[in-house]
Amino acid sequence: MFWKNLIVLGIGIPFLLRLFSLHPDTDTTGNFKVASFNTYAIGIYEGLNNSTRIEAFLNDHDVDCAALIEWRFNQGKISKKRYPYQIKIRASKKSNNGILLVSKLPVTASGTVPFTKGSYNTAGYIDVKVNNKPLRIYGVHLETTRMKPRDYHNLKGLEFDSAYTENAKNIAERLKLSMENRAGQVKDITKHMRSCKWPTIIMGDFNDTPQSYTYQQLASGKNDAFVQAGSGFEATFLKPFPFLRIDYILTDETIQPVGYSSTDSIVSDHKLIFADLQIK
């Protein structure tokens, strides 16, 4: 039994290391800093963040480029004095919601990654130059899990009877549909990335864990900033289960993460994550 358990633990170690990382704080700094944040509609809900606080945080931490997800274009504004290059990736042509990609560096090209199957979720990119070297940054927001806090609490309060079974089946169907949709979106994004001739960074809300198909595909051939440079246990989604890492910064192998941090001081249902990168 000892050897059997040891084998199982050994197999699971690579997956555990995607949730827990041990890298001591160093004075090493990179030459490019990025951030990703699901803003939860930038503070239109009482007591949460607003665009002024988000802008101040990004600027104070010398972030060069950021992907701001679930951004309400009519409610939020980032100063073009601090971030002169801003690209709106709308969930649909006339939608007020989507991803705002902001940059202190000139944007040489930008666009949306088309999803084969229509979705309210979206992905887009900007091209910038760091030390005169071209670099593509993707901001993505993949299909949600369709799991709401009330679903968890409803199940928790039910006895194991027909009502419980019905609720569980309903949740399972929604999870199945969301996983199928994410798989299609991942295929579209990886295909788009393969067509890019220069190094890429992909970051955002994947709505999936480090053990998932989504992560395996998008992280293939890339550095995970948290795994490479983070410290401690990382959870980026704060409800209803405050132990899920579903927000990521993944970099091309030629881009070395030398620092990773996250914060919940800018209030949302996600943490703001940022990474210090060294462009080789």
N, C-alpha and C positions, 0 to 999 in steps of 0.2 A: 504493500500500500504506500510506503514511503516513496519508493521509486516512481510509482504511478502518479502520485501527487506532485512529485518534483518535476516530472515530464510535463504535466498539465500547467504548472506554474511557469516553467520555462517557455512554453508556447505562448503564454499570456503576457510575458514581460514586455515584448515590443509594443503591445497595445496599451499596457499600463504606463509606459514611458511617454505616451502621447497625452496623458492626463497629468503627469507629475514630472517635473524637470528640476534639476539641481545644477544651477550655474551661479557661482558667486558673483556679486556685484563687482564690476571692474571699471576702471577709468577710460576704457577703450570707447572711442566714439567712431561712428561711421561718417560717410559723406552724403547720406541721403536718409531722410526720416519720413515714414508714412504712417497713416492712421486709418482705422476703420471704426465706424460707429453706427449702430442701428438707433436712430434718434427717437423712435417711438412717436413719430409725427411732431417732432420738435416742440414739445411743450404745450400743445393745444389742450392737453389734459392737465388738470390742476396740480401744482406742486412739482412738476417735472421740469426738465431743462428747457432752455430757449436758445435761439440762434446766437444771441449776444454772448452767452456763457460758453457755448461751443466754440465760437470764433476766438474768444479770449484764451481758452485752454489750448487750442491748436497753435496759436501764435506764441503763447508763453513757452510751449514745449518745442518750438522751432520745427514744427511739422512742415515738410515741403509739399506733400500731396496727401489728400484725404478722400475717402469714400464715405459720404454721409447718406445713410440708407433710411428709407421711409421718410424722406424729406418732403415736406409740404411747401411747394414752391411759392404759394401765395402767402404763407404765414411766416416763412423764415428768410433771412437774408444774411449772407456773408459779405463783408466789406471787400470791394475790389481793390481797395488801397492795400490791404494785406494779402489778399489772394486774387490777383488780377485775372487769372485764367480759370473760368468756371464753365463746366459742361453739364447740361441737364439731360439725364437719361430718364425719360418719362415711362411710366408703366404702360401707357397707351398714348396715342397721338395727342389727345386733349386733356390727359390726366393731370391733376394737380399734385400727384404723388409719384415718387420715384427715387432715383439716386442722383445726388449732386456730387460731382467730382471737381475738387478744387485744387489748384496748384499755384505755387509761387514761381515755378519755372514755366517758360513758354510752352504751350501745347501746339505741337506741329500737326497732329491729326487726332480725330476722335470719331466715335460711332457707337451704335448699339449692336449687341450680339443678338441676331434674330433667333427666337425660339421656334422650333418646328410646330409645336402645339401652343396655341394661344394661352397666355397666362397673365395674371395681374402682377406677377413677379418679373424681374428684368435683370439685364446685365449690360454693361457698356465698358468703354475703354478710352484712355487718352494716351497719346505718345508724347514723351518729353525727352530732353537730352540732359544727361548728367555727365559733366566733364567732356562735353561734346560727343558723348556716346548715346545712341538712341535706345530708348527703353519704353516698353508698353506696360501700362498699369490697368488692370481690369478691376472694376467694382461690380460685385454680384450680390443679388438677393434671390436665393433659390426658394422653391415652393415651400410654403409653411407646413408644419406638421398637422395643422388643423386641430390641434389639441389645446383646449382652453382650460384655464384654472378651474372653472366650474365643473368640467368633465371629471377632473381628478377628485374634486370634493364630493360630487354626486356619487361616484363609485365608492368613495371612502365611507359614505354614510348609508350605503345600501347593504342589506343582508344578501347572502348567496342564494338568490331566488330567481324567478323568471325576469323580474325587473332588472336585476343586476346583469343577467345574461344578455338581455336586450341592449342595455347601455354599453356593455363591453363589445358586443358585435358591431354596434354603430361606430364606436371609436376605432375598432380594428379596420373597418371599411374605409374610414377617412385616412387612417395612417397608411393603408395599402395604396390608396389613390395618390396621396402626396409623395410616397416613395417612387411610384411609377413616373409621376410627372417630373420629379427631381432627376431621375435617371435620364430622361429625355433631355432635360436642360443641360445636364453634365455632358452628354454626348455633343450637344450643339457648341458648348463652350470649349471643350477639348479640341474639337475640329477647328474652331476659329483660332485657338492658340497655336495649333500646328502650322497654320498658314502664315504666322508672324515670323519674320526673318531675324528679329533681335530678341534679347532677353526680356522675359515677362515677369510681372508680379501679379498675383491674383489675391484679392482680399475681399472680405465682406461677410455677410450672414449666410452660411451654407444651410442652416436649419437641419444639420445632421451632425452626428458624433464622429470622433476620430476612428471609430471602429467600422464606419459605414462604407458602403460602395462609393458614395459621393466623395468622401475624403480620399479613399484609395485612388480614385481616378484623377482627381484634381491635384493631389499631392505627389503623384508619380513623377519622378525626376526633379522634384523641387525640395527646397529647404523649408521646413516649418519653423517660423520665427520663434514660437514658444518653445518647441523642442530643442532648438539650437541655442537659444539665448535666454529662455525664461527661467524662473525659479519658483519652486513650490507647486502647489496644486492650483490648477486654473479651471474656473468655471466662468463662462461669459454670459449665460442666460440665467436670469435671476428669479424666474417664476415659471410654472408652479414648482419646478424641481430645481433648486439652486445648486446643482452640481453638474450641469451640462456645458461642455465646451462646444459651441456651434459657430463661433466667429473666428476667422483665421486670417493670417497673413502668410502667404506662401510665395517663395521667391525662386527664381531661376538658380541653378547650381553655381553660376558665375557671380551671384550676389550673396554675400555672406552676412547673415544676421549677427550683429554683435551686441544687441540689447533688445529686450522686450519688456513691456509694462502694460498694465491695464488699470483702469480706475472706474469706480462707481460714484465718484464725486459729481460727475455730470449725470444727473438722475435720468434713468430710462429703465426699461426692462432688460436691457443688455448692458454690458460693460463697454466702455470705450477702450480699444486696444491700439497700441502703437509700437513700432519697431524701429530701431536704429540699424541701418544697413550700410555695408561697405561694398560699393560697386567696384569690382576688380577691373 
